Amino acid sequence: MAIQVNETLCLQEHEIFMEFVRASGPGGQNVNKVSTAVKLYFHVDRSPSLPETVKNRLQILAGKRVNSEGFLIIDARRFRTQEANLRDALEKLVRLITQAAAVPKTRRPTRPGAGAKARRLEAKKKHGAIKQARKKSFPDNN
């Protein structure tokens, strides 16, 4: 089974490893007996499904969630059932990869327009005139 990220990216199931662990939070007495939380492991560097640029952006986006071995670890423990937490973890992974796949817009530096320059110079002149008016004028001793 494959996990569709977007129209061009598709992850294979063997690239993802999941582990069920005990979770804190909602669940009542079941919390001590049933492992409902999901830890999802995805090796970013070794994924054949992702292009290099997406891998690099994904590692930057994930930040501390990528460990020293290159595994992206997603923790899902919001819900009371394994199925819901598994769905949540997969959604988080897909959301992260979708964000990483989006090519960031390149910034093109702009220059201020003629009107903005004129307004800036006018404001400077006005401010200078106000400061000039504050000066004490001394009478000429001629």
KOLVO-357841 format. One line per field, with one value per residue: residue number from 1; residue in three letters; x, y negated, z negated of N, C-alpha, C in turn. Coordinates in Angstrom, 1 decimal, always signed. Example, Ala and Ser with C-alpha at 12.3 -4.5 7.8 and 13.67 -1.06 7.14 Angstrom:
# KOLVO-357841
resi	(1/2)
resn	(ALA/SER)
n_xx	(+13.2/+12.8)
n_yy	(+5.7/+2.2)
n_zz	(-7.8/-7.1)
ca_xx	(+12.3/+13.7)
ca_yy	(+4.5/+1.1)
ca_zz	(-7.8/-7.1)
c_xx	(+13.2/+12.9)
c_yy	(+3.3/+0.0)
c_zz	(-7.8/-7.9)
END
This chain:
# KOLVO-357841
resi	(1/2/3/4/5/6/7/8/9/10/11/12/13/14/15/16/17/18/19/20/21/22/23/24/25/26/27/28/29/30/31/32/33/34/35/36/37/38/39/40/41/42/43/44/45/46/47/48/49/50/51/52/53/54/55/56/57/58/59/60/61/62/63/64/65/66/67/68/69/70/71/72/73/74/75/76/77/78/79/80/81/82/83/84/85/86/87/88/89/90/91/92/93/94/95/96/97/98/99/100/101/102/103/104/105/106/107/108/109/110/111/112/113/114/115/116/117/118/119/120/121/122/123/124/125/126/127/128/129/130/131/132/133/134/135/136/137/138/139/140/141/142)
resn	(MET/ALA/ILE/GLN/VAL/ASN/GLU/THR/LEU/CYS/LEU/GLN/GLU/HIS/GLU/ILE/PHE/MET/GLU/PHE/VAL/ARG/ALA/SER/GLY/PRO/GLY/GLY/GLN/ASN/VAL/ASN/LYS/VAL/SER/THR/ALA/VAL/LYS/LEU/TYR/PHE/HIS/VAL/ASP/ARG/SER/PRO/SER/LEU/PRO/GLU/THR/VAL/LYS/ASN/ARG/LEU/GLN/ILE/LEU/ALA/GLY/LYS/ARG/VAL/ASN/SER/GLU/GLY/PHE/LEU/ILE/ILE/ASP/ALA/ARG/ARG/PHE/ARG/THR/GLN/GLU/ALA/ASN/LEU/ARG/ASP/ALA/LEU/GLU/LYS/LEU/VAL/ARG/LEU/ILE/THR/GLN/ALA/ALA/ALA/VAL/PRO/LYS/THR/ARG/ARG/PRO/THR/ARG/PRO/GLY/ALA/GLY/ALA/LYS/ALA/ARG/ARG/LEU/GLU/ALA/LYS/LYS/LYS/HIS/GLY/ALA/ILE/LYS/GLN/ALA/ARG/LYS/LYS/SER/PHE/PRO/ASP/ASN/ASN)
n_xx	(+0.8/+0.5/+1.2/-0.3/+1.1/+1.0/+0.1/+2.4/+4.2/+4.6/+4.6/+6.1/+4.9/+6.8/+8.7/+8.1/+8.1/+6.2/+5.4/+3.7/+2.9/+2.5/+0.3/-0.1/-2.8/-6.2/-8.3/-8.8/-8.9/-7.9/-5.6/-3.4/-3.2/-3.4/-1.6/-1.9/-0.8/+1.1/+4.2/+5.8/+8.2/+10.3/+12.7/+14.4/+16.7/+17.2/+15.0/+13.6/+11.5/+11.4/+12.7/+16.0/+16.0/+13.5/+13.9/+16.0/+14.6/+12.6/+14.0/+14.9/+12.5/+11.4/+13.1/+14.0/+12.7/+13.9/+16.2/+19.7/+20.4/+19.0/+16.3/+13.0/+10.8/+7.6/+5.1/+2.1/-0.6/-3.0/-5.6/-8.0/-7.8/-5.8/-6.1/-7.1/-5.0/-2.9/-3.8/-3.7/-1.0/+0.0/-1.2/+0.1/+2.7/+2.3/+1.4/+3.7/+5.6/+4.3/+4.4/+7.2/+7.6/+6.6/+7.8/+9.7/+9.0/+11.2/+12.9/+12.7/+14.6/+13.3/+13.0/+12.5/+9.8/+9.4/+7.6/+7.6/+10.2/+10.2/+8.3/+9.7/+12.0/+10.7/+9.6/+11.9/+12.9/+10.9/+11.2/+13.8/+13.4/+11.8/+13.5/+15.4/+14.0/+13.9/+16.3/+18.1/+18.1/+20.5/+21.0/+22.6/+25.8/+26.8)
n_yy	(+1.2/-2.3/-5.6/-8.5/-11.6/-14.1/-15.1/-14.3/-13.1/-10.1/-7.9/-4.8/-2.0/-0.5/-2.3/-3.5/-3.1/-2.0/-2.3/-1.2/-2.7/-3.2/-5.7/-9.0/-10.9/-11.1/-8.3/-6.8/-4.0/-2.4/-3.5/-2.6/-0.1/+0.4/-0.1/-2.9/-5.2/-6.4/-6.1/-7.2/-6.4/-7.7/-7.5/-10.0/-10.6/-8.1/-7.7/-6.6/-7.8/-10.5/-13.6/-15.1/-17.8/-18.2/-16.5/-17.9/-20.3/-19.2/-18.2/-20.6/-21.8/-20.0/-20.1/-19.5/-17.2/-15.4/-12.9/-12.2/-10.0/-10.4/-9.9/-10.8/-11.5/-11.1/-11.8/-10.7/-11.1/-12.0/-10.9/-8.3/-5.8/-3.4/-3.3/-5.9/-7.5/-6.5/-7.3/-10.1/-10.5/-9.8/-11.7/-14.0/-13.5/-13.5/-16.2/-17.6/-16.7/-17.7/-20.5/-20.7/-20.0/-22.1/-24.6/-27.3/-30.7/-32.8/-35.6/-38.7/-41.5/-44.8/-48.3/-51.5/-53.5/-56.5/-58.3/-57.5/-58.1/-60.9/-61.6/-60.8/-62.5/-64.9/-64.7/-64.6/-67.1/-68.7/-67.8/-68.6/-71.4/-71.9/-71.3/-73.2/-75.5/-75.3/-76.2/-78.6/-82.1/-84.5/-88.0/-90.1/-91.6/-93.8)
n_zz	(+0.0/+0.7/-0.3/+0.5/+1.0/+2.4/+5.8/+7.1/+5.3/+3.6/+0.9/-0.1/-1.9/-3.3/-4.0/-6.3/-9.7/-12.5/-15.9/-18.8/-21.8/-25.4/-26.4/-28.0/-29.4/-28.0/-28.5/-30.7/-32.9/-31.0/-30.1/-31.4/-30.6/-27.8/-24.8/-23.2/-22.0/-19.2/-17.7/-15.1/-12.7/-10.2/-7.9/-6.7/-5.0/-3.6/-2.1/+0.9/+2.3/+2.1/+3.5/+3.4/+2.8/+1.5/-0.7/-2.1/-2.7/-4.3/-6.5/-7.6/-8.2/-10.0/-12.2/-15.5/-15.6/-13.9/-14.5/-15.4/-13.8/-11.5/-11.4/-11.2/-13.7/-14.7/-17.0/-18.2/-20.2/-20.8/-20.7/-21.8/-20.7/-18.9/-16.2/-15.5/-16.4/-14.8/-12.3/-12.7/-13.1/-10.6/-9.0/-10.1/-9.1/-6.3/-6.1/-6.8/-4.8/-2.6/-3.0/-2.9/-0.2/+1.2/+3.2/+2.1/+2.5/+4.4/+3.1/+4.4/+4.4/+3.9/+5.0/+3.5/+4.7/+6.7/+5.6/+2.9/+2.2/+2.5/+0.5/-1.7/-1.7/-2.0/-4.5/-6.0/-5.6/-6.8/-9.4/-10.0/-9.7/-11.9/-14.0/-13.5/-14.1/-16.8/-17.8/-19.7/-18.9/-18.6/-19.1/-16.7/-17.4/-16.0)
ca_xx	(+0.0/+1.2/+0.6/-0.2/+1.3/+0.4/+0.0/+3.7/+4.9/+3.9/+5.5/+5.8/+4.6/+8.0/+9.6/+7.6/+8.0/+5.4/+5.5/+2.6/+3.4/+1.5/+0.2/-0.7/-3.9/-7.5/-8.4/-9.3/-8.1/-7.2/-4.3/-2.3/-3.2/-3.4/-0.7/-2.6/+0.0/+1.8/+5.5/+6.0/+9.6/+10.5/+14.1/+14.4/+17.8/+17.1/+13.7/+13.7/+10.4/+11.6/+13.8/+17.0/+15.5/+12.4/+14.5/+16.7/+13.6/+11.9/+14.9/+14.9/+11.1/+11.1/+13.9/+14.4/+12.0/+14.8/+17.3/+21.0/+20.5/+18.2/+14.9/+11.9/+9.9/+6.3/+4.5/+0.7/-1.2/-4.2/-6.9/-8.0/-7.6/-4.6/-6.4/-7.2/-3.6/-2.2/-4.3/-3.2/+0.5/+0.2/-1.6/+1.1/+3.8/+1.9/+1.4/+5.1/+6.2/+3.6/+5.1/+8.6/+7.5/+6.2/+9.0/+9.6/+9.2/+12.5/+12.7/+13.3/+14.7/+12.7/+13.5/+11.4/+9.3/+9.7/+6.7/+8.1/+11.5/+9.8/+7.7/+10.7/+12.8/+9.8/+9.5/+13.2/+13.0/+10.0/+11.8/+14.9/+12.9/+11.3/+14.7/+16.1/+13.2/+14.1/+17.6/+18.0/+18.7/+21.2/+21.1/+23.9/+26.4/+27.5)
ca_yy	(+0.0/-3.5/-6.8/-9.6/-12.9/-15.0/-14.4/-13.8/-12.3/-8.9/-7.1/-3.3/-1.6/+0.1/-3.4/-4.0/-2.1/-2.5/-1.6/-1.6/-2.9/-3.7/-7.2/-9.6/-11.6/-10.5/-6.8/-6.2/-2.9/-1.8/-4.2/-1.8/+1.3/+0.4/-1.0/-3.6/-6.2/-5.9/-6.7/-6.9/-6.7/-7.9/-7.8/-11.0/-10.4/-6.9/-7.6/-6.7/-8.5/-12.0/-14.2/-15.6/-19.2/-18.0/-15.9/-19.0/-21.2/-18.4/-18.2/-21.9/-22.0/-19.1/-20.5/-18.6/-15.9/-14.5/-12.6/-12.1/-9.0/-10.8/-9.4/-11.8/-10.8/-11.8/-11.2/-11.0/-10.5/-12.8/-10.2/-7.2/-4.6/-3.2/-3.7/-7.4/-8.1/-6.2/-8.3/-11.4/-10.5/-9.8/-13.1/-14.9/-13.2/-14.0/-17.6/-18.0/-16.5/-18.6/-21.8/-20.6/-19.9/-23.4/-25.4/-28.6/-31.8/-33.5/-37.0/-39.7/-42.8/-45.9/-49.6/-52.4/-54.3/-57.9/-59.0/-57.2/-58.9/-62.3/-61.7/-60.6/-63.7/-66.0/-64.5/-64.9/-68.6/-69.2/-67.5/-69.5/-72.8/-71.9/-71.3/-74.5/-76.5/-75.2/-76.8/-80.0/-83.0/-85.5/-89.2/-90.5/-92.6/-94.7)
ca_zz	(+0.0/+0.8/-1.0/+1.4/+0.3/+3.4/+7.1/+7.6/+4.3/+3.0/+0.0/-0.2/-3.3/-3.9/-4.4/-7.6/-10.8/-13.6/-17.2/-19.7/-23.2/-26.3/-26.4/-29.1/-28.9/-28.1/-28.4/-32.0/-33.4/-29.8/-29.8/-32.0/-30.0/-26.3/-24.1/-22.1/-21.4/-18.1/-17.4/-13.7/-12.3/-8.8/-7.6/-5.6/-4.1/-2.9/-1.4/+2.4/+2.8/+2.0/+4.2/+2.5/+2.3/+0.5/-1.9/-2.8/-3.3/-5.4/-7.7/-8.2/-8.8/-11.2/-13.3/-16.5/-15.4/-13.2/-15.4/-14.8/-12.8/-10.3/-11.5/-11.6/-14.7/-14.9/-18.2/-18.1/-21.4/-21.0/-20.7/-22.7/-20.0/-18.1/-14.8/-15.4/-16.6/-13.6/-11.3/-13.1/-12.8/-9.1/-8.6/-10.4/-8.2/-5.0/-6.1/-6.8/-3.5/-1.7/-3.3/-2.4/+1.2/+1.8/+3.5/+1.5/+3.5/+4.2/+2.8/+5.4/+3.8/+4.6/+4.6/+3.2/+5.8/+6.7/+4.7/+1.6/+2.0/+2.3/-0.8/-2.8/-1.7/-2.5/-6.0/-6.6/-5.5/-7.8/-10.7/-10.1/-10.0/-13.3/-14.9/-13.3/-14.8/-18.3/-18.2/-20.2/-18.0/-19.3/-18.3/-16.2/-18.2/-15.1)
c_xx	(+0.9/+0.4/+0.8/+0.0/+0.7/+0.4/+1.3/+4.5/+4.0/+4.9/+5.1/+5.7/+5.9/+9.0/+9.2/+7.5/+7.2/+5.5/+4.4/+3.2/+2.3/+1.5/-0.4/-1.9/-5.2/-7.4/-8.8/-8.3/-7.3/-5.8/-3.1/-2.2/-2.9/-2.4/-1.4/-1.8/+0.8/+3.1/+5.8/+7.5/+9.7/+11.9/+14.2/+15.5/+17.7/+15.8/+13.9/+12.6/+10.5/+12.8/+14.7/+16.5/+14.4/+13.0/+15.2/+15.7/+12.9/+12.7/+14.9/+13.6/+10.9/+11.9/+14.4/+13.7/+12.8/+16.0/+18.6/+21.2/+19.7/+16.8/+14.0/+11.0/+8.7/+5.5/+3.0/+0.0/-2.5/-5.5/-6.8/-7.8/-6.4/-4.9/-6.5/-5.8/-2.8/-2.6/-3.7/-1.7/+0.8/-0.2/-0.6/+2.3/+3.5/+1.9/+2.8/+5.8/+5.5/+4.2/+6.5/+8.6/+7.2/+7.5/+8.8/+9.8/+10.5/+12.2/+13.5/+13.4/+14.0/+13.3/+12.3/+11.0/+9.7/+8.9/+7.2/+9.3/+11.1/+9.2/+8.7/+11.6/+12.0/+9.7/+10.8/+13.4/+12.2/+10.6/+13.0/+14.5/+12.4/+12.5/+15.4/+15.3/+13.4/+15.4/+17.3/+18.7/+19.3/+21.2/+22.5/+24.5/+27.2/+27.1)
c_yy	(-1.3/-4.6/-7.9/-10.9/-14.0/-14.3/-13.9/-12.9/-11.2/-8.1/-5.6/-3.0/-1.1/-1.0/-3.9/-2.8/-2.7/-1.6/-2.1/-1.6/-3.3/-5.2/-7.7/-10.3/-10.8/-9.0/-6.1/-5.1/-2.2/-2.3/-3.4/-0.4/+1.3/-0.6/-1.7/-4.7/-5.6/-6.8/-6.3/-7.3/-6.7/-8.3/-8.7/-10.8/-9.2/-6.7/-7.7/-7.5/-10.0/-12.5/-14.9/-17.0/-19.1/-17.4/-17.0/-19.9/-20.5/-18.4/-19.5/-22.2/-21.2/-19.5/-19.4/-17.2/-14.9/-14.2/-12.5/-11.1/-9.3/-10.4/-10.6/-11.1/-11.7/-11.1/-11.6/-10.3/-11.3/-12.1/-9.0/-5.8/-4.6/-3.7/-5.2/-8.0/-7.7/-7.1/-9.7/-11.5/-10.5/-11.1/-14.1/-14.7/-13.8/-15.5/-18.2/-17.9/-17.4/-20.0/-21.8/-20.6/-21.2/-24.2/-26.8/-29.6/-32.5/-35.0/-37.8/-41.0/-43.9/-47.3/-50.5/-53.2/-55.8/-58.7/-58.7/-58.0/-60.3/-62.5/-61.7/-61.9/-64.9/-65.9/-64.9/-66.5/-69.2/-69.0/-68.4/-71.0/-72.9/-72.0/-72.7/-75.6/-76.5/-75.9/-78.3/-80.9/-84.1/-86.8/-89.5/-91.6/-93.6/-96.1)
c_zz	(+0.0/+0.2/+0.0/+0.7/+1.2/+4.8/+7.6/+6.6/+3.7/+2.2/+0.0/-1.6/-4.0/-4.4/-5.8/-8.6/-12.0/-14.8/-18.1/-21.1/-24.1/-26.3/-27.7/-28.5/-28.9/-27.9/-29.6/-32.4/-32.2/-29.6/-30.4/-31.4/-28.5/-25.7/-22.9/-21.4/-20.3/-17.9/-16.0/-13.3/-10.8/-8.6/-6.4/-4.6/-3.1/-2.1/+0.1/+3.0/+2.9/+2.8/+3.1/+1.9/+1.3/-0.8/-2.7/-3.5/-4.5/-6.6/-8.4/-8.9/-10.0/-12.4/-14.2/-16.4/-14.6/-14.1/-14.6/-13.7/-11.5/-10.3/-11.9/-12.5/-15.0/-16.0/-18.1/-19.3/-21.8/-21.3/-21.6/-22.1/-19.2/-16.7/-14.6/-15.5/-15.4/-12.5/-11.5/-12.8/-11.3/-8.5/-8.9/-9.5/-6.8/-5.0/-6.1/-5.5/-2.5/-1.8/-2.7/-0.8/+1.9/+1.9/+3.0/+2.6/+3.3/+4.0/+3.8/+4.7/+4.6/+4.2/+4.3/+4.5/+5.7/+5.7/+3.2/+1.2/+1.7/+1.0/-1.9/-2.9/-2.3/-4.0/-6.6/-6.6/-6.6/-9.2/-11.0/-10.4/-11.4/-14.3/-14.8/-14.1/-16.3/-18.7/-18.7/-19.2/-18.9/-18.5/-17.9/-17.1/-17.3/-15.4)
END
